[in-house]
Amino acid sequence: MDILEVFKALSNPVRLTIVQKLKEPKKHFPVADQLVDADQEGVCVSIIQETSGLSQSTVSSYLATLHRAGIIQSRRIGPWTYYKRNEENIQIFMKQLAEQI
């Protein structure tokens, strides 16, 4: 995992907020009508976009940045894409951070 890439991804306040909200998706996103369990499968990109108040293209770009950094993971189910935190990679990042600083 590239620690600098993670820092860059999290340096944007909106991207950081998305990651923070994905920690407890049922608390922060209106996921009751989703076809899948938000805790297990993630949050539909359209719900993330609606709650952010940003354009679809901006949110997609932010999610792609977080995905490339390894902080979130995506899963496509039918026509929908769901995002959730990659807890394993977050732990690796935290360990690397503790070792390097």
C-alpha positions as CSV (number, residue, x, y, z in Angstrom):
1,M,0.0,0.0,0.0
2,D,1.3,3.4,-1.0
3,I,1.1,5.5,2.2
4,L,1.4,8.8,0.2
5,E,-1.4,7.8,-2.1
6,V,-3.7,7.2,0.9
7,F,-2.7,10.6,2.4
8,K,-3.5,12.3,-0.9
9,A,-6.9,10.5,-1.2
10,L,-7.8,11.5,2.4
11,S,-6.6,15.1,2.1
12,N,-9.8,16.2,0.4
13,P,-12.4,16.9,3.1
14,V,-15.3,15.4,1.1
15,R,-13.4,12.2,0.3
16,L,-12.5,11.9,4.0
17,T,-16.1,12.5,5.0
18,I,-17.3,9.7,2.6
19,V,-14.8,7.3,4.2
20,Q,-15.9,8.3,7.7
21,K,-19.6,7.9,6.8
22,L,-19.0,4.5,5.3
23,K,-17.8,3.3,8.7
24,E,-21.4,3.3,9.8
25,P,-23.4,3.4,6.6
26,K,-26.8,2.8,8.1
27,K,-26.3,5.8,10.4
28,H,-25.2,8.2,7.7
29,F,-27.0,7.1,4.5
30,P,-30.6,6.5,3.7
31,V,-30.1,2.8,2.8
32,A,-33.3,1.3,4.0
33,D,-34.6,0.9,0.4
34,Q,-31.3,-0.6,-0.9
35,L,-31.5,-4.1,-2.3
36,V,-28.5,-5.2,-0.3
37,D,-27.4,-4.8,3.3
38,A,-25.2,-1.7,3.6
39,D,-23.0,-3.1,6.3
40,Q,-22.2,-6.2,4.3
41,E,-22.2,-5.0,0.6
42,G,-21.8,-1.2,0.9
43,V,-23.7,1.8,-0.2
44,C,-25.0,2.4,-3.7
45,V,-23.1,5.1,-5.5
46,S,-26.3,7.0,-6.2
47,I,-27.1,7.3,-2.5
48,I,-23.5,8.5,-1.8
49,Q,-24.0,11.1,-4.6
50,E,-27.4,12.2,-3.4
51,T,-26.3,12.8,0.2
52,S,-23.1,14.6,-0.8
53,G,-24.9,17.3,-2.8
54,L,-22.2,17.1,-5.5
55,S,-22.5,16.1,-9.1
56,Q,-22.4,12.4,-10.1
57,S,-19.1,13.0,-12.0
58,T,-17.4,14.6,-9.0
59,V,-18.5,11.8,-6.6
60,S,-17.5,9.1,-9.1
61,S,-14.1,10.8,-9.4
62,Y,-13.7,10.9,-5.6
63,L,-14.7,7.3,-5.2
64,A,-12.3,6.3,-7.9
65,T,-9.5,8.1,-6.1
66,L,-10.4,6.4,-2.8
67,H,-10.6,3.0,-4.6
68,R,-7.2,3.5,-6.2
69,A,-5.7,4.3,-2.8
70,G,-7.2,1.0,-1.5
71,I,-9.3,2.7,1.2
72,I,-12.6,1.6,-0.3
73,Q,-13.7,-1.3,-2.4
74,S,-16.5,-1.6,-4.9
75,R,-18.9,-4.4,-5.9
76,R,-21.1,-4.4,-8.9
77,I,-24.5,-6.0,-8.4
78,G,-26.7,-5.8,-11.5
79,P,-26.6,-2.2,-12.8
80,W,-25.6,-0.8,-9.4
81,T,-22.2,-0.3,-7.8
82,Y,-21.8,-0.4,-4.1
83,Y,-18.9,1.0,-2.1
84,K,-17.7,0.1,1.4
85,R,-14.5,0.6,3.4
86,N,-11.7,-1.8,2.9
87,E,-11.0,-2.4,6.6
88,E,-8.1,-4.7,5.9
89,N,-6.3,-2.1,3.9
90,I,-7.1,0.6,6.4
91,Q,-5.5,-1.5,9.1
92,I,-2.4,-2.1,6.9
93,F,-2.2,1.7,6.4
94,M,-2.5,2.4,10.1
95,K,0.2,-0.2,10.8
96,Q,2.5,1.3,8.2
97,L,1.8,4.8,9.5
98,A,2.7,3.7,13.1
99,E,5.9,2.1,11.8
100,Q,7.1,5.0,9.6
101,I,6.4,7.9,11.9
